[in-house]
């Protein structure tokens, strides 16, 4: 159940019986042969699937993140870090003022992690609020699936090539491994990874992607219980 499917009176009725809400954090950035909105599509799909089972409300997604390193790829739209933090804070404070108290943030983009520190500040200001943060590709249960199939994660690679993120034919084979531990400019990054895929196979069997999604969904359903 999404905000766009109901009116404000429906939200008021919902809050009379439940104070939970899911907030999707994504990005609009290059993902090789996948959708530019891949980082929003994956957590949104998890939120929608979890909402179907629990009826927990899903707030509108924040489809823009912090992606300065991809700005040389046309279509990437990036917030400055300061802008992102201000928008994120306003989103949470607006929802808190509405009456929501338990937040499950479903994050799809690594650049958004800078907001995790701000959540602690918000919790200090609102001790009645609970905030859980879930970045699906970093969850231990999901990385266990990666390891079981002898796979490693890479930006825009097999890991994000779900059926619903594919918008073009995907090549066979794999790209060279992305070098870690260094910061480079957007221009240098595009030179090193001209199609935007940063290491590992372009795609794997659909069954593996289904296993990853179902594992992440089980995590989300558990987190929605907000057990201490």
C-alpha positions as CSV (number, residue, x, y, z in Angstrom):
1,X,0.0,0.0,0.0
2,X,1.6,3.2,-1.2
3,X,0.9,6.8,-0.4
4,X,-0.2,7.5,-4.0
5,X,-3.0,4.9,-3.6
6,X,-4.7,6.6,-0.7
7,X,-5.7,10.1,0.6
8,X,-4.8,12.0,3.8
9,X,-7.8,10.7,5.6
10,X,-6.8,7.1,4.9
11,X,-3.3,7.9,6.4
12,X,-5.1,9.3,9.5
13,X,-7.1,6.1,9.8
14,X,-4.0,4.0,9.3
15,X,-2.1,5.8,12.0
16,X,-5.0,5.0,14.4
17,X,-4.0,1.4,14.2
18,X,-0.3,1.3,13.1
19,X,2.6,3.7,13.3
20,X,5.0,1.9,10.9
21,X,6.1,3.1,7.6
22,X,8.7,2.0,5.0
23,X,10.8,4.7,3.2
24,X,12.7,3.8,0.1
25,X,16.0,5.5,-0.6
26,X,17.3,5.1,-4.1
27,X,19.3,6.9,-6.7
28,X,19.2,8.1,-10.3
29,X,22.5,7.0,-11.7
30,X,24.1,4.9,-14.4
31,X,23.8,1.1,-14.0
32,X,25.4,-0.2,-17.2
33,X,22.7,-2.1,-19.2
34,X,20.2,-1.9,-16.3
35,X,17.7,0.8,-15.5
36,X,19.1,4.2,-14.4
37,X,16.7,3.8,-11.4
38,X,17.9,0.4,-10.4
39,X,18.9,1.6,-6.9
40,X,15.2,2.7,-6.4
41,X,13.6,-0.3,-8.2
42,X,15.1,-3.0,-5.9
43,X,14.2,-1.6,-2.5
44,X,10.8,-0.5,-3.9
45,X,10.1,-4.0,-5.0
46,X,11.0,-5.3,-1.6
47,X,8.8,-2.6,0.1
48,X,5.8,-3.4,-2.2
49,X,6.2,-7.2,-1.6
50,X,6.4,-6.7,2.2
51,X,3.5,-4.3,2.2
52,X,1.3,-6.9,0.4
53,X,2.0,-9.3,3.3
54,X,1.8,-6.9,6.2
55,X,-0.2,-3.9,5.0
56,X,2.5,-1.6,6.3
57,X,2.4,1.7,4.4
58,X,5.1,2.7,1.9
59,X,6.1,6.3,1.7
60,X,7.1,7.9,-1.7
61,X,10.6,6.9,-2.7
62,X,13.5,9.4,-2.6
63,X,14.7,8.6,-6.1
64,X,17.8,10.8,-6.0
65,X,20.9,10.1,-4.0
66,X,24.6,11.1,-3.8
67,X,26.3,10.0,-7.0
68,X,29.0,12.5,-8.0
69,X,31.3,9.8,-9.3
70,X,28.9,8.9,-12.1
71,X,28.0,12.4,-13.4
72,X,29.9,11.9,-16.6
73,X,27.4,9.2,-17.5
74,X,24.3,11.0,-19.1
75,X,21.2,10.5,-17.1
76,X,22.8,10.5,-13.7
77,X,21.2,13.0,-11.3
78,X,23.1,13.6,-8.0
79,X,22.4,15.6,-4.9
80,X,25.3,17.3,-3.0
81,X,25.8,15.6,0.3
82,X,24.5,18.7,2.2
83,X,21.4,18.8,0.0
84,X,20.8,15.1,0.5
85,X,21.0,15.3,4.3
86,X,18.7,18.3,4.4
87,X,16.1,16.5,2.2
88,X,16.4,13.3,4.2
89,X,15.9,15.2,7.5
90,X,12.9,17.0,6.2
91,X,11.3,13.7,5.0
92,X,11.7,12.0,8.4
93,X,10.6,15.0,10.4
94,X,7.5,15.5,8.2
95,X,6.5,11.8,8.7
96,X,7.2,12.1,12.4
97,X,4.9,15.1,12.6
98,X,2.2,13.1,10.9
99,X,2.4,10.5,13.6
100,X,4.7,7.8,12.3
101,X,7.0,6.4,15.0
102,X,8.6,3.2,13.5
103,X,10.6,3.6,10.3
104,X,12.1,0.9,8.1
105,X,14.4,2.6,5.7
106,X,15.0,0.4,2.6
107,X,18.2,1.7,1.0
108,X,19.4,0.8,-2.5
109,X,22.4,3.0,-2.9
110,X,25.8,3.1,-1.1
111,X,26.1,6.8,-1.5
112,X,23.1,7.3,0.8
113,X,24.9,5.8,3.8
114,X,26.0,9.2,4.9
115,X,22.4,9.7,6.3
116,X,22.9,7.0,8.9
117,X,24.6,9.4,11.2
118,X,21.7,11.8,10.9
119,X,19.3,9.1,12.0
120,X,21.0,9.1,15.4
121,X,20.5,12.8,15.8
122,X,16.8,12.4,14.9
123,X,16.4,9.6,17.5
124,X,18.0,11.9,20.1
125,X,15.4,14.5,19.3
126,X,12.5,12.0,19.2
127,X,13.1,9.3,21.8
128,X,9.7,7.7,21.0
129,X,10.8,7.0,17.4
130,X,12.5,3.8,16.1
131,X,14.5,3.7,12.9
132,X,15.8,0.6,11.2
133,X,18.1,0.8,8.2
134,X,18.4,-2.0,5.6
135,X,20.8,-2.0,2.7
136,X,19.8,-5.2,1.0
137,X,23.1,-6.1,-0.7
138,X,25.0,-5.8,2.6
139,X,22.7,-7.9,4.7
140,X,24.5,-11.0,6.1
141,X,21.8,-13.4,4.9
142,X,22.1,-11.9,1.4
143,X,25.9,-12.0,1.3
144,X,25.7,-15.6,2.4
145,X,23.7,-16.3,-0.8
146,X,26.5,-14.6,-2.8
147,X,29.1,-16.7,-1.1
148,X,27.1,-19.9,-1.5
149,X,27.2,-19.4,-5.3
150,X,30.8,-18.2,-5.3
151,X,29.8,-14.7,-6.4
152,X,31.0,-11.3,-5.4
153,X,29.2,-8.0,-5.7
154,X,30.0,-5.3,-8.2
155,X,28.2,-2.1,-9.2
156,X,25.7,-2.7,-12.1
157,X,26.8,-6.3,-12.4
158,X,24.9,-9.6,-12.0
159,X,24.0,-8.6,-8.4
160,X,21.6,-5.9,-9.5
161,X,20.4,-7.6,-12.7
162,X,16.9,-8.6,-11.5
163,X,14.2,-9.2,-14.2
164,X,12.6,-5.9,-13.2
165,X,15.8,-3.9,-13.5
166,X,16.8,-5.1,-17.0
167,X,16.0,-2.6,-19.8
168,X,18.4,-3.9,-22.5
169,X,20.2,-7.1,-23.6
170,X,22.9,-7.9,-21.2
171,X,26.3,-9.1,-22.5
172,X,27.8,-12.4,-21.6
173,X,31.1,-12.7,-19.7
174,X,32.3,-10.2,-17.1
175,X,34.1,-6.9,-16.6
176,X,37.5,-6.5,-14.8
177,X,37.3,-6.1,-11.0
178,X,36.9,-2.6,-9.8
179,X,39.9,-1.3,-7.9
180,X,38.9,-0.5,-4.3
181,X,40.3,1.9,-1.7
182,X,40.7,4.9,-3.9
183,X,38.6,7.9,-4.8
184,X,38.7,9.0,-8.5
185,X,36.9,11.6,-10.5
186,X,33.8,10.9,-12.6
187,X,35.9,11.4,-15.7
188,X,38.5,8.9,-14.6
189,X,35.9,6.4,-13.6
190,X,34.2,6.4,-17.0
191,X,37.5,5.9,-18.6
192,X,38.2,2.9,-16.5
193,X,34.7,1.4,-16.8
194,X,33.3,2.7,-20.1
195,X,30.0,0.8,-19.9
196,X,29.5,1.5,-16.2
197,X,29.7,-2.1,-15.0
198,X,32.4,-2.4,-12.3
199,X,33.5,-6.0,-12.1
200,X,32.3,-9.6,-12.1
201,X,29.7,-11.3,-14.4
202,X,27.1,-9.3,-16.2
203,X,24.4,-11.7,-15.2
204,X,23.6,-15.0,-13.5
205,X,20.8,-17.5,-13.5
206,X,17.3,-16.2,-12.7
207,X,17.0,-18.7,-9.9
208,X,19.9,-17.1,-8.1
209,X,18.3,-13.7,-8.4
210,X,15.0,-15.0,-7.1
211,X,16.9,-16.6,-4.1
212,X,18.5,-13.2,-3.3
213,X,15.2,-11.4,-3.5
214,X,13.4,-13.8,-1.3
215,X,16.2,-13.8,1.2
216,X,16.1,-10.0,1.3
217,X,12.3,-10.0,1.6
218,X,12.5,-12.3,4.6
219,X,14.9,-9.9,6.2
220,X,12.5,-7.0,5.6
221,X,9.5,-8.9,7.0
222,X,11.4,-9.7,10.1
223,X,12.6,-6.1,10.6
224,X,9.0,-4.8,10.3
225,X,8.3,-6.6,13.6
226,X,10.7,-4.0,15.3
227,X,11.7,-6.5,17.9
228,X,14.2,-5.3,20.4
